[in-house]
Amino acid sequence: MTTSMSITVLFIGLFALIQIPLTVMVGYRRLKTGIQFFDGGDQTLLRRMRAHGNFTETVPIVLLAMAAAEVTGMPHWALWAGGLSLLVGRVMHAAILITKGWGESAGVWNGSNVLAHGGFWRMGVFQSPRVRAFPQHAVIVTKTFA
């Protein structure tokens, strides 16, 4: 059996490229301010650190869920919709957090994460044809996580 994850692999590449400037912006600010650890009270550094951290905390688990969804037969349109939603949400979140601060980014953060986490895990894993073939496992898993 061969399994293709071409959509997930494309998004992994895009998110890897986005990670680079987020990392560089934190490093550049550290060099400019001489702050080696934590944020040193510098609000610009703190916002950059949080944009980088939020991206790093969220994107990998969603990409794993997306890979699981693609392998278990999720329709391509749903993978594209979820991946693009995550991409737009993460880029907007980072841009707003870095430029404007905390309050303005909360809605984008919540929207992109709820859609991506909930959508990929529920539709991709628990409603896939392979899981439906073993309904006793799906019942146990959904009771545990619901």
C-alpha positions in Angstrom: 0.0 0.0 0.0 1.4 3.4 -0.9 0.2 6.5 0.9 0.7 10.0 -0.5 0.9 13.1 1.7 1.5 15.6 -1.0 -0.8 18.3 0.5 0.6 18.0 4.0 4.2 18.1 2.7 3.5 21.3 0.8 2.2 22.9 4.0 5.1 21.6 6.0 7.4 23.4 3.5 5.4 26.6 3.7 5.4 26.7 7.5 9.1 25.9 7.6 9.8 28.9 5.5 7.6 31.1 7.7 9.4 29.9 10.8 12.7 31.4 9.5 11.8 35.1 9.7 10.1 34.6 13.0 13.3 33.1 14.4 15.5 35.7 12.8 13.4 38.6 14.2 13.9 37.3 17.7 17.6 36.8 17.2 18.0 40.3 15.6 16.3 42.0 18.5 18.4 40.1 21.0 21.6 41.3 19.2 20.3 44.8 19.0 19.4 45.0 22.7 22.0 42.7 24.2 19.3 40.7 26.0 20.4 37.1 26.0 17.7 35.5 28.2 14.0 36.1 28.6 12.7 39.5 27.4 14.5 41.8 29.7 11.4 44.1 29.9 11.7 44.9 26.2 8.1 44.9 24.8 9.2 44.5 21.2 11.3 41.5 22.0 8.5 40.0 24.1 6.0 40.4 21.2 8.4 38.8 18.8 9.2 36.0 21.2 5.4 35.3 21.6 4.8 35.3 17.9 7.6 32.9 17.4 6.6 30.8 20.4 2.9 30.6 19.5 3.8 29.6 15.9 6.2 26.9 17.2 3.7 25.6 19.8 0.7 25.3 17.4 1.9 24.5 13.9 3.7 21.2 14.5 0.7 19.4 16.2 -1.7 20.7 13.5 0.6 19.4 10.8 0.7 16.0 12.5 -3.0 16.0 12.6 -3.2 17.0 9.0 -0.8 14.2 8.1 -3.0 11.7 10.0 -6.1 13.1 8.2 -4.5 12.8 4.8 -3.2 9.3 5.4 -6.7 8.2 6.6 -8.4 9.5 3.6 -9.7 12.9 4.3 -11.0 14.6 1.1 -8.4 16.9 -0.6 -10.7 19.9 -0.5 -10.9 19.7 3.3 -7.1 19.4 3.7 -6.7 22.5 1.5 -9.3 24.4 3.4 -7.8 23.5 6.8 -4.2 24.1 5.7 -5.0 27.4 4.1 -7.0 28.5 7.1 -4.1 27.7 9.4 -1.7 29.4 7.1 -3.7 32.6 6.9 -4.5 32.5 10.6 -0.9 32.0 11.7 0.5 34.7 9.4 -2.2 37.2 10.5 -1.6 36.3 14.2 2.1 36.8 14.0 1.8 40.1 12.0 -0.8 41.5 14.3 1.0 40.4 17.5 4.3 41.9 16.4 2.9 45.2 15.1 0.0 45.9 17.4 0.3 43.8 20.5 -1.7 41.3 22.5 -5.4 42.2 22.4 -5.8 42.5 18.7 -4.4 39.1 18.0 -6.6 37.0 20.3 -9.4 36.6 17.8 -7.2 35.4 15.0 -5.4 33.0 17.3 -8.6 31.4 18.6 -10.2 31.2 15.2 -7.3 29.5 13.4 -6.6 27.1 16.2 -10.1 26.0 16.9 -10.7 25.4 13.2 -7.4 23.6 12.6 -7.3 21.4 15.7 -11.0 20.6 15.8 -11.4 20.2 12.1 -8.4 18.0 11.4 -8.8 15.8 14.4 -12.6 15.3 14.2 -13.1 15.1 10.5 -9.8 13.7 9.5 -9.1 11.1 12.1 -12.4 10.1 13.7 -14.6 10.2 10.6 -12.2 8.6 8.1 -13.0 5.4 6.2 -10.4 3.5 8.1 -11.7 4.5 11.6 -15.3 3.8 10.4 -14.1 0.3 9.6 -13.3 -0.2 13.3 -16.2 1.6 15.0 -15.4 0.1 18.4 -12.1 2.0 18.4 -13.7 5.3 17.3 -16.2 5.0 20.2 -13.5 4.5 22.7 -11.4 7.4 21.4 -14.3 9.9 21.1 -15.5 9.0 24.6 -12.0 9.7 25.9 -11.5 13.0 24.1 -15.0 14.4 23.7 
